[in-house]
Amino acid sequence: MLHPTLSLNALRAFEAAARHQNFTRAALELCVSQAALSHQIRGLEDRLGIRLFHRLPRGVALTEEGAALYPVLNESFERISASIARYTGGPAREVLTIGVVGTFATGWLLPRLAAFDAAHPDIELRLQTHNNRIDLAGEGLDLAIRFGDGDWQGQACTAILDAPFAPLCAPALARRLKHPRDLAALPLLRSYRSDEWPRWLQMAGANGVEARGPVFDSSLTLAVAAAGGAGVALLPLRMFSDPVPAWWQTAAAAVCHHAGTGSLLADPSALACRTGTGQAVPRMAAGAGMKHARRG
């Protein structure tokens, strides 16, 4: 609860001044005089019994106490603004926050956003692209989409689609590949998932071939490197085949043993509890003819 002796205007004045690191610009934003804004901040400091700014000859700087208070107030005002914006110009929209890997976002999700928005105008979609370990609560996510087998502790998963991996490389390199063992002569570009190439090579019968090459934290940059001739990348072909750009080529048929893992939706039950839209992404998948199945 807000302390009854603290002025909301004074808190707003401090937040603006701290964000701009300048009283004049903060006063212009709030449509008050610089003297009035300075008076509000002085009053807040007196009420709290601390100094929030160092007054310098050419401006101001946050004190240790001010630096600790600013992010709290900034986040609070941002959340208030976002909540009010949901009611502007019509009924409230449910917010659906999804964390996805970049490859899935660009290769599958983004081309379907317009259709999803048209079908569900009551849902405001927010996307975060990263490869972080799944932490729905810690990252404020309703759900997360990852490549994998779904065996993630503490998460309930639903399969969205199969996305087997296959080698992709520039045409000049592809012409040198007649058998999986030929990969031994080329750099094998690797992702942060260190088991992908060893598993693929084992399934392809390329015993003795060791995966050596640069390691990337993003399949998108991995694909660009492969397209530039840096080596052979093991990628979810489905995310790059609509269509495969002319400057990529799937490695020769003898090499292209599909293997790997699918994309999965983690913990849709949390989505149902938080926003009431637990079938949002499965509906998107079904509309595109994709398979999805609940995993126990």
N, C-alpha and C positions, 0 to 999 in steps of 0.2 A: 504494500500500500504506500502511495506517495505521502511523504511527511507533510502534514497540513500547513507547515510554515514555509514550504518550498514553492516557489512560483514556477508554474509550467512555462511561462514566457521567459523566465530567467534561464531555465534549463535549455530551452530552445536557442536562446541567445548564445549560451556557452557552446552548444553543439555546433552551431554555425561558425562561430569564431574559431573553434578548434579545428574544424574541417578546412576552413580557408587559411588558417594561421594568419588571419588579418581581420582587424575589427572593422575597417572600412568596407571591405567586400561583404562581410557578414551583415553589416547594417543595411547595405543596399539590397541584399537578398531578402531580408525581413521587412524592408520598407520602413525602417526607423532611422533616426539620426545616430551617428556614431556615439554621441554623448549619451543618448538614451540606452544604447546597447551596453556601453561601458558601465553605466549606472546599474543595469540589471545584473551584470556579471559581478560587480563589486558587492551587490546585495547578496548574491548567491554565495560568494566566498565568505561573507560575514556570517551568514546563516550556518554554513558548514564548518566554519572555524578553520579553514585551510586556504591556501593560495592555489588557484588553478592555472594561473599564467605568470610567467616572468615578464615584466614590462621592460622592454629593451629600447635603446635609442631609436632603432629602426624596425619596430614591430614588436611582436610578442612570441613567446615560446611556452609550450605546455610544461608545467611542473610535473613531477612524478605522480602526484595525486591527480592532476588534470589528465595526464596520459592514461591513467587507469580508468577514469570516469568516462572519457570520451567514447571508446568503442561500445560501452554499455548503452549510452544514450543514443549513439548513432544507429545501432541495430534496432533499438526500440522505436525510434521515429521512422525508420525505414519500414518496419513491420506494420506500424500504424498506417503509413501511406499506402502500402501494398493492400492492406485489408480494406481501406476506404475505396481504393481504385477498383476493387472487385465489384462494388455496388454502383459504380458510375455508369450511367447510360443503360441500365437494365438489371436483371436479376443477377445474383451472385453466381460465379462460376467456380466449380470445384477445381482445385489445383492438384495436378498429378505430376510429381517430380520423379524422374527416371534417371538412373545412372547407367550409361552404356559405354562399351568400348567404341572407339572412333570408327573402326572398320565396319561394325554392325550399323552404326548411325548413318554413315555415308552410303553403304552398300545396300541397306535394306530399309531402314526406318525412315530416313528423310524423304525418299521418293513417295512414301505413303502418307506423309503428314497432312497434305491438303485434303485427301479423301477422309482421313480420320477426323480432321477438324470440321469438315462438312457434315459428317455423320454424328459428331458429338460436340455441338456448339456450346454445351454446358461445361466442358472440360477445358481448363487452361493447362497446356502441357509445358513443362519445364525440363530441359535436357541438360545433363551434366555428362561430359565425355572424359573418361579416365579409366585406368586399369587397376584402381585401388582394390585392396582386399575388401570384400563386401562387409559393410557396416551400416545397415539401413538406418538405425536410430542415430548413430553418431554423425552421419552425413545428411540427415534430414530427408532421406529417400523413401518413396513409397514402394519402389521396387528397383531391382538392378538386373541388367542383362549382361551375361558373360559367356565366353566360350568355355566349355568344359563338360565333364560328365555329370555334374550336379551333385557330386558327393562332397558337399560343403557343410561342415558341422554347424548345426543350429539353424539351417536354412531349409525351407520347403521349396522345391523347384518344380517348374512346369516346362517341358520341352517346347520350344517355339518352332524350330526347323532344323533339319540336318544340314550341316555345312562341312562336308569332308574336305580335307586339305589335299592340295596337289601342287607340284612344282610349277612356278612361273618364272620366266626369264626372258631376256631379249632374244629376238630371232637368231642372231648370230651365235649365241651360246646354245640355243635349242638344237641347231643343226649338228652340234658336236655330240649329242646325246642319242645313243642307240640302245643302251641298256642301263638299268639303274646303277651298275658298277661304274659307268662313265662319270658319274657325279663326283667320284674321288678326285678327278682332275680339275674340278672347279670349286671356287669358294661357295660355301653353303651359308647363306645369310640366315641368321638365327634370331628368334624372338626371345623375350624374357622367359617364356615357357620352355625350359631346357630339355624337356623330354620329347618334344615334337619330332625333330629330325631322327633321333635314335629309334623311336617307335615306327616312324614311316619307313626308314631304311630296313628295319627288321621285317616289316610286312612285305616290302618290295623284294626281299631276298638279296639285298645288297650287303651281305656280310663282309665285314672288314672295312667298310667305308666309314670314315670318321667325319663328323660334322665340324668343319673348321671355317670360321668366317666371323665377320663383325656381328655384334649383338645389338638389337634394336628394342626399344621399349614400346614401339607402336607398329602395327601391321601396315599402316599407311605409309610411314617412312620406309619401311622394309620393302614395300611394293615399288616405291619410287626408285630406291636403290637398285632393285632388280631390273626395272625398266631401263635404267641407265647403263646396264651391262656390268654391274658390280659383282654379280653372282646369281645363284639360283635361290629363290625364296620359296618357302613352303607356306602357302596361303589358302584361306578358305575360298575356293574358286567361285563359289556362288556369290560372294560379296564383290567380285570383280568381273563378272561375266555378262553384264547387261549393257553394252557388250564388252568383251575384253578389248581394251584399246589396241589399236593397230601396232603400237610399238611394244606390246607384250606378246608372248606366245607361250601357250601351254607346252611344256616340255614334251619331247617325242612320245608317241603312244606307248612305246615299250617301257617308258620310264614312269608314266602317269598312273601309278597305282593309287587310287583314292583311299585315304585313311585319315583318321582324326576324330574330332569331336564336334558336337553341335552347339548351337547357341541355346542358352537356357534363361528362363525367367526365374529369378530368385524370390522366394517368399511373397507370392501374390496375396496370401492371407492378410499380411500387414496392410496391403493396399485396401483390401475390402473393409478392414476395420477403420482405417484413417479417413478414406474419402468416399467409401461406398461405391467405388468403380473398379472392383476387383477383377472384372473381366475385360477391362479396356484393351490391354495389349493382346490377349487371346482373341478378342473380336477383330482387332486389326489383322492378326495373322489369318484368321478364318476368312476374312474378306479378301485376302490375297491368295487364298488357296493353300495356305501353309498348315502344317499339322501341329497340334499342340496337345500334350497329354500331361495330366497331373501325375507327379511322382510322389510316392508316399514317403 
